[in-house]
Amino acid sequence: MTDSSNHIIRVLSTLADIPATRWDRLANPGWILSERGRLESSHQAERTSAPTGATKPLTGGADPRPPESKLQEPESKREETTFNPFISNAFLYTLEESGCAAPRTDWLAQHLLLEDEDGSPLAAAPCYVKTHSQGEYVFDYGWADAFERTGGRYYPKLQISVPFTPATGRRLLVGPDIDRDTGRAVLAAGLHQLCDQLGPSSVHLTFLPKDEAEFLDRDDFLIRTDRQFHWTNRGYETFDDFLSTLASRKRKAVRRERREALQNDITIEWLTGKDITEDHWDAFYEFYMDTGSGKWGRPYLNRTFFSMLGERILLVMARRDGHYIAGALNMIGSDTLYDRYWGCTEDHPFLHFELCYHQAIDYAISHRLRRVKAGAQGAQQARPRNTCPRRPGRPTGSPIPACTVRLRIT
């Protein structure tokens, strides 16, 4: 495919067709992720010596606390300058190579790659043709039913997303060598062309930042919103420092719940990088399968996926009587901890919140991370104290753009 500027749009059926460094220059400009999980930034040279699973103080000097101006920075701006592990080649290729997001599971890769006349990548979009709506965390079954009751055929559809990952991040991956709006416009035109060629009912972009959603809104995409809970580090030195900002009643409740979660001689371990062994993954996979196999659940990831994940991982594991009984998996970005999966083989009061929220916040404070993003929560999960429903760049309490959709009416 070509556009009026003689840019070339290629469709990739696998990420093996593009070198990882070229994809990552579009997905996370200014960041270099080594095979050993070390994250290096060309924006801040002092970060290059930070160990796997940690960052050095964000502001330099004697005061490691992030400035208030950074905390108030619009989400869309942060998405352009911070490292997001989910849109990296390493994560997306792991989903593909492990067989989790692959043709046999009806995730048929049709990634768009915009190149100049010399074949240099300018922009990209992770795109899949799907014949179902599983693993998206945006439930459009009502749309599918309504579309087909009016005589349409909802599947297949085009899905621009990170499979199985309800974490906000860029979906129109415009690199530094092309104007941002130009790159977005060419990618959007490429999606329309791909739709015309393959004949799907609609194009869906999920969990994208606010500015991308607004750009697509001008191209007649529909915007659907949802809520997530994000915790922000206001420069806390310790967890108690954070608790001091809460009302007395809430402080007492959190401290009581944390004590009770660790009763029965339960201990907690933080595992990152090469400290995570195959035995740890065996234990965690058992937890993951227990959660995914529950009522209305479905495990999407296989055991191979976890072994291939790389080193920017935090496993929070609970142990009792010499055995692991529960665990939570987090991905580590440049300034954000992403809480993704949880499971257990023993039920203990408050242990879920302790591993998924309180330990994640504790880790973020200790490693000077600015945010903890817990992803999508079901209605059955209580809102964690200390987190706020956020829409990128908007006041607390507003929803985030969960999905933009364009339907083909024929």
N, C-alpha and C positions, 0 to 999 in steps of 0.2 A: 504494500500500500504506500502511496505517496500523498503529500499535501501540496498546496499551492507554492510553498517555499522550497520545494524539492527535497524536503526532509523525507527520510525513508522510515516507514513503520514496519517492523518485522514482528511476527508472532512466534513466540518460543513455546514449544511443547514441553520443554524441560529447562530448568535453570542450569543444567550442564552445558547448554549452548552459549553461555556467556561467562567469562571469567569472573570469579567472585569479587575481585577488586573493582572491576568495572561496574557491577551491580551495586556494590556498597558505596561507590562514589556518588551514585544517584540517590540511594536510600538514606544514607547517613553521611552527607558531605562534611568533610573536615575531620572525620574519624577513621582510625585504622584499628581493626580488630585482628590481632595475631591468632595463629592456630592454638596458642596456649591460653587464649582468653584475655590477654593483656589489651587494654583499651588505651589508645594514644590519640590525643587531640592536637591538631595543628593550630587550634584557637588558643589553647593554654598549654604551653610546653611543659609547665611544671607537673602536669598530670601524667606525663609519659613514664614516670617511675612508680606510679601507683600500683600496688599489688593486685592480683586478680581478686575480684569480689569486694574491692574497696576503692575509694577515691581519696585524694589528698584534700586538705581544707579548700573549700570552694572559693574563698575570697583572698587567700594568701595572707601573709603577715601574721600578727599575733592573734587576731580574732578570726576563728574559723567559721563563724556563723554567717549564713547567707544573708545578704542585705535585703531589706524590705522591698527595695525597688525590683529585685529579681523575683521575689515571691509574688509580686503583683503583675509581673510580666504576662501579657496575654498568652494563653495556651498555644495558639497557632504559631506565635513567634518562638516559643520554647521548642515546639515540635520540629522547627527548622534547624535549630542549633544544638539539640541534645541527641545523644545516641539512643535509638530505640531498637532493642535486640530483636523484636519480632519481624521487622521488615528487612533485617539483614539477610544476606545470601545464606549464611550458615543455618539460620533457623528455618527459612522457607525450604531450603534444599534438604534439610533433615526430615521435614514433613513429607517431602516428595520421595526421597531415597528410602525411607523406612517403610513406605507403602501406605502411610496414613492418609495423605492427600495425593491420591493417585487415580488413574483411570478405573482401577478395579473397585474403588470406593466412590466412584462417580464424582471425583474432583479432577476434571480434565484440564490440565494447564494450557492456557492460551495467553501467556504473558505478553503484554505489549512492550516493545522496545523501540524508542524513537532514536534514530541515528542521523548524523549529518552525511554529506556526500562522501566523506572519507571513511565512513563506518564507525566514527566515534560516537559512543552513547551519549544522548542528551537528556533523556527522560524515560521512565518506565512505569508500568502499572502491573501489580500481581493480579492476574485475571484467571478465572476458572469457568468452564462450562459445567453446569450442574443439572441433574435431573431430580433433585430433591432439595430440601431446605435444612438438612441436618448439619449440626456443627457450626451454625452461624450465630447463635445467641440473639438473633432478631427473628421473631416468629411471624412469618408471613403466610401461615396456612389459611387464614381468613381471606387474604388477597387471592391466593391460589384458587380457593373454592369459589369466590365471587367471579373471578376471571373466567373460570371454566363453565360456570352456570350461565354466563352470557354468551357461551359458544366459543370462547377462546381456548387456547392451549398454553398453560402457564409454564410448563417445563418442555424443553430446557430453558434455562436463564443464564445470564452472565453475572458472575459474582466477583467483584473486585474487593479483596479482603485478605486477611491472614487467617487461614483455616483454624477453627476451634479456639479462637482467641478474641475475646471481647475487650480488647485494650485499644484505646484511641491512638491513632498514629496516621502519618501521611499515607495516602493511597495513590496520589498522583505524584510520583517520585521525580520531581524536576531537579536536574543537576545544576551545577554552577555555571555551565557554559551556554545557557540559553535563558532568555527572559522568562521569569516564572509564569506570567499569565499566558505568554505564547506557548510555552511547553504544556501547560494545562489545557489550553484550547486545542492543540494538536492531538493530545492524548484523548480528549473527549470526542474529537472528530473520529479518531481511530476506533473508539468504542462503538460509535454509530456505524462505521463501515463494517466492523466485525459483526455487529448485530445483523446488518443487511446480508452479509455473506452466510452466516450460520443459521439465521432464522430464529433466535430465541425470542421469548416474549418480552423480555425486559432486561435492563442493566441495573445492578445493585452495587452500591459502594457502601460498606458498613464500617462503623466506628472510625470515621474520618474527622479531622479537626474542623473547627467552625469555619475557617476561611475557605477551605476547599468546598464545604457544603454550600456556602453562600455563592461561590463561583459557579457551581453546578446548578444552583437555583436559577441563575440567570440564563441557563441553557435548558430551562423547562424541566429540570429534575424535581421530583417531589421530596420534601424533607420530612423525615420521621424522627422523633426525639425519644430519649429514654433517660434514666437516671443512673448515676454511679456515685460511689462514695470514695473521695480522695482525702488523704491526710496530708497536711502541710507542716513541714518542720520550720518553726519560727525561730530557729537558732538555739534550740534546746541543747544543753550540755548532757543531761541525764533524763531518764524517764520520769524521775521525781520532779525535775525541773518542768517538764511538760505537765505533769499532774497538778502542779501548783497553779496552773491557769484555769483549772476546772473548779466548779462549785464544790463546797465541802462534801455535800451528799454524793456527788459523782466520784470524787477522789476516794472516799471510803468504799464505795461500791467496787471500783476498779481494783483497789488493793485487796479487798476481800475475795473477789473472784480470782485474782492471780494466786493468792494463797491456796484457795480451795482447788484450783486446777492442778496444783502440784502436790496435793496430798497423795497418800498411798505410795510414798517413796518414788514419785515420778521425777525424772531429771530431763533437762532439755539440752540438746546439742545443736550448734550451728556448724554446718558443713559446707564448704565452698571448694571450687576448683578441684585439684587433684586429691583432696581429702575425701572426695566422694568415690567410693568403690562400687564394684558390681554387687557386692552384698548389700550395700545401702540401697542401690536401685532395685534389687530384688524385694527388699522390705517395702520400699515406697510403692512399687508397682502393685503389691498386694493391697496396700491402702487405697490406691487409685482405683483398682478394680472393685473393691468393696463399695466405694462411693458410687462409681459409675454404673454398677449393676443393681443399684437400689431402685426403688419405685420411680418410674418415669425416667430413669437414667439410662445412659448408653455410653460405654467407654469407647472413645474414638481413637485413642492412642495405643500403640502396641509396645511391647517390652523393648524392642529394638530402638524405638524412638528415644527413649530415655538414655540409653547408652551412648547415643550419638549427639546428645544435646550440647556438648561443649562445656566450658568452664565458668561462664558467667551465670552461675546458679547459686542460690542459697537454699539448702535443705534444712528445715527446722524439724528435728526429729525428737520424739518423746520416747524415753526408755523406762521400763519398769521390770524389776526382777531379772535384769540382764538381757531383756529382749525389747526390741522396738515395738511400740504399740500404736503410734500415730506419727504423721508427718505432714508438712506443708512445703510445697515447692514454689520458689520465687525466682523470677528472672531479674538480673541486675542491669539497669541502664546506666547512663553516665551520671544522672542525678535522681533517678527514680527506681524504687523497688516495686516490681509487679508481682502481686500475689496471684498464683494461678490455680494450683491443685491442692487438695487436702483429702486425707482419708485416715481411717483408724480401724483397728481390730478389737479395741476395748473402748467402751463408753465411760467417760469420766466427766463430771460437771465442769463446764467452762473450759475444757481442754481445747475445744475447737477455736474459741475466741483467743485463747492464750497463744496458740501456735500461729493462727492466721493473721491476727491483728496486733496483739500486744507485743509478741516477739518480733514481728516485722517492724513495728514502730521503734522498738528498742534497738534493732539492728540499724535502722535508718539514722537514728540519733548518733549511735556509736561511729558510723561510717560517713557522717556528714552528707547524707542523701537528703534531698529537698522534699521528696514526696513518697508516699506509699499509695499505690493504686490497687484497690482490691478487685477491680473488674466488675463483672455483672453479678448481682445478687438476686436470688429469688425472693418472692414476697414473704417466704417463711423465715428469712434471716432478719434478725433485728438490726436496726441501724447501730453500728458501733459508735460508742461515745468517742468524741474527738475527731470524727470525720464529717465532711460536709458534702452534700450533693452539689456537683459542680457542672457547669457548662463552660467550655473553654472561653476565657475572656469575659465572662459574664458574672454578675453578682451571685453569691451563695444562694442556693435554692432553685436555680434554674436547671432545666434538663440539658443533656448533651446531644449533639446530632448523632443518632445511632445509625441512620441509614439515609441515603439518597437513592431515588429510584426513577428511572424513566421507562415508561411502558410503550411498546409498539402497538398502536391501534391499527388493525388491518380490517 
